[in-house]
């Protein structure tokens, strides 16, 4: 018998609140806003970091171009197992800190888009820096990052790495969330990420 998604999410939160970051899955309103922020006509490869029970993944699959390569990174083993049963055509990994390594193993050099719901506020500075660096390097120039968070604390850091196209507020989510739509600059210098890591 399949575990109901809200209960599965609550279990994950109770096991590891710092990594799950919320007691409930993303609302359908938030999921819709996230998916609508992706330029699907440009997507040939995409990663979702922190899909949880798949609230965003479900809508994402409906928009995916044919033959798109999809990577899902989910730390919680029960959620990951649940997602694998539902989306057997996608590639699964547990740790977004190895984003670059995992996509390169599948002969994908860079991604067109990344959707991220990781609770950065709960991470150590080192982990936050590492994952943001992985995201930045993994995205192709002009690629899109859609990041949803429950505060604006990431705004300054994201502005250093990306061009923030817009920030949308979604009140019909618990807790209410901010959706950052960011683009990797076309003229990005290869040394940019390392310079920011050292600062």
Helices and strands as residue ranges (DSSP letters): H 5-15, H 17-20, H 28-36, G 40-42, E 45-49, H 55-63, E 69-73, H 77-86, E 91-93, G 96-98, H 99-105, E 111-116, G 120-122, H 125-138, E 139-149, H 155-161, E 163-170, E 177-183, H 192-198
